[in-house]
Amino acid sequence: MKITPLLPERISKQGYVLGSWINSASPIIAEVMAYSGFDFLAIDVEHSAVDLFQTQVLIQAIQAGNKHCHPLVRLPSTEKSLIKRYLDAGASGVIAPMVNNAEIVQEVVSSAKYPPVGTRGVGYSRSNKYGMDFDRSIPNDNERIFICMQIEHIDGVKNLEKILVVPGIDAVLIGPYDLSASMGVTGKLNHPDMINAKKMILDGCKRHNIIPGIHIVKPDFTEAISYLEEGFQFIAFSLDITIISEKSREFMDYVRRSTK
């Protein structure tokens, strides 16, 4: 018996999943965003000050807000001990940053899965209700855990075919800003080289039955629809701090223009 529906299962039913990024350490914001109906929320521990304990609190808040919202962790690195601890804290899956070759993929998959498939250590933790759900949880976790590789460097694009054939990958997520920087066109997301790279990743995922995803940094609704129409199925829509700042500034600008 599976503990929670897998994100790939949800994609097979509705065609895509929509989520966002959590960079603040606020469990209130995380809970509100979960209440809003996102399919997943990814706690970003690479580009934020959120620590391991705060990550567990955020996971609890997400699950309290919406039991169908999957808490993911965008890892700070692909270090084995970190992957284990975030999964033990109750994350439904991990997003590995800066995946540039197949060796990194193999390390992440191995670290995220229990023997005999991988090398994840077995112990009582929040992921198995502190041991109370151990017998039911452990046999299902290798299938339940969602594993996503983030392609955000031109080296990852060059090695894409080798990356995509490694067993155990559920999804690939494009990190557009780092990818554009590695190509010498920082922030120019509509540059021909970027358009070509995104298409290569999308087409490669389709060939290998991997879920294609992309992170939309600015909270642009039309951009999200555009990517869905292109065939992307794993959409990370903006991030909490950007949604708050953009909408706050939009409101202030609107009022100031309207009262001149």
N, C-alpha and C positions, 0 to 999 in steps of 0.2 A: 504493500500500500504506500503510495507516494504521500509525502507530507504536505507539499503545496504544488499547485499547478506550475509547470515549467513555462518560462517565457517563450520558448519555441512552440509549445502547445498553444499558447495564446495567440501567437502569430499565425499559426495554421488555421485558427478559428476566425480571427478578425483581419488578417492580412498584414498587420504591423503592430508595433507597440510604441507608445509615447511616454517619454520620461523627462527628467530634468536633473540638474546638478545641484548638490548641496555644498556650499563653501563656507557658510556660517556655521558656528557651533550651536545654533539655536534649535533645541528640540521643538519649540513652538512653531517655528517656520517649517521645519521638516514635517510636523504633524499636520499643519494647515495644507501644505502642498500634497501630502498623501490624501487628505480629505478631498482635495480637488479632483481626484480621480486618475492621477497618473498611474501608468502600468508599472513603472519603476522609478526610483530615485537613486542616483549615484552619489555617494558621499565622496567628495574629492579630497583625498588626504595627500595628494601630490602638490597642489598649489594652494594650500590653505594651512592654517595653524591648528586644524582639528587633530587631536591626538587619539590614541587607541581607545581610552576610556570614553572620551566624548563620542567617538564613532559608535560604540556599543549603545550609548544613550540615544543617539540619533536613530539607530536601527530600531530600538524599542519604540521611539516616538512614531516612526514611519509605520510600524506594524500596529500600533495603537490607533493611528489615524485611519488605516485602511489595510485590512488583512490580505487584500488582493494586490497590494502595491509591493513590489519586490525591492528590498534594500540591497543595492550593490555598492561595492567599494572600488573607486578608481585608485589603484595602488600607488604608493610613492616610488616604488621600485619593484623589481621582480624577485626580491630576496625571499627565499623559501620560508624563513621563520615568520615573516610578516604576513604572507599569504595564509598560513595556518592560523595565525592569531585572529585575523579579520574574519575568516570563515568560522572559527570557534566562537566569535562574538555574535554570530547569527546572520551574517551576510548571506544573501541568496546566491551571490556570485561575485566575481571580480573582473575588473577591466584593467588589463596590463598595459602600462604606458610604453611608448617608444619601442615597439616591437620591430626590429630591423632584420631579424634572421630566424631561421627555423629552430636554432638551438635555444633561443629565448623561449619560444613557444613550447618546446618540449619540457623545459624546466618549469614553466608555469603550470602546465597541465599535470605534470608529475607532482608538483607541490600541492595542487588543489584536490587531488584524488587519493583515496585510501588504497593501501595494498589490496590485491595484487596489481592493480592498474597503475598506481602511483606510490608516492612515498610520504603522504600526509600522516602525521602522527595521530594516534587514536587516544582520546581521553575524554573525561567528563567536561562539558562546557555548556554554554548557553545554547549552542546549536543543537544539542540533544537534551535540552531542559535539565542541564546539570546532572545528567546521568539517568534521570527518571524516564526518558524516552530513548535510552541508548539502544536497546535491541531493535526498535523500529527505525530509528534514524540512521544508524551507521550503514545498514545494507542498502539504503536508498540514496545516500548522499552523493555517490559517484555519478549517478544519473541526474540528480536534482540540481547540483551546483552549476550555475551558468558561467561559462568562461568566454570572455571577449578579449580579443587582441586589438590594440589601438595602433593603427598605421598613421604615423605622424612625421615621417621622414622619408626623403626620396630613396634612401637605402631599403626601406621596407617595401616600397613600390617595386624596386628592382628585384627584390627577393620574394615577391608576392607568391609566385607559383610554389616555391619551396615551403613557404609559410602555410599556405592553404591546405596542403596535403597532410599536415601533421594531425593525427587523430586526436579528437577531444575538443576541438574548437567549435563553439556554438555560433559566434558572431565576430565580425570585424568592424571596428568603429574608426572612421576617419577623423583625425584631429586636424582641422583645416589650417589653423594658424601656425602651428609648428611645421606642418607639411609645407606650407607656402614659404616659411622662413628658410627651410632647408633647400628650397629651390631658387632662392634669391629673389622671391617676389612677395616679401612679407606683407600679409594682410590683403593682398590682391587676389581675392578668392575667385574672381571671374577671369583671371588671366588664362590664356589658352593652355599654358602648361598645367595649371591647376585643374582646369576642366578635363584635360586628357588624363591626368593622374586619377581623378575621381572616377572617370569612366572605366579605366583599367581595373580599379579596385571593385567597382560594382559588377563588371562583367566577370571578373575572376571569381567573386563570391557566388554568382549564379552558376558558373560552371561546376563549382565544387560543392554546391548545396550548403553554403555558409550564409548566415543571415548578414546582409549588408547594412551598415549603419553609419550615421554621421552626426557630429555635434554641431548644432546651430548656436553660435555664441550670442548673437543679438536676438532679442525676443521678437522675431519677425514671423508672423503667422503665414504670410504668403510664401516665404522661403520653405517653411515646413511642408506646406502643400505641394510645392514644386518638387521637393525631394521625394515625397511619397509617390508622386506621379512618375518620377524617373525610375522608381523601383526600390528605393531604400525602405527598409522595413523596421529598423531600429533607430528611432529618432530621439536624440537627447536634445531637448529644447531649452536652450539658454541655461542660466544658473540663478540661484536665489538672489545673490547680491546684485546681479545685473538686472534682473526683472524689477527688483525694488528700486534701484537707482534710475533705470530708464523711465519707469512709470512716474516716479517722483519728479524727475526733471521735466518730463512731458507735461505733467500737471502744472508745475510752476511756470513753465514757458507759456502755456496756454492762457493762464490767468493774467500774466503780465502783458501779453499781447492784447488780450481782450479788454484790459482796463486802462489802456493808454489814452 
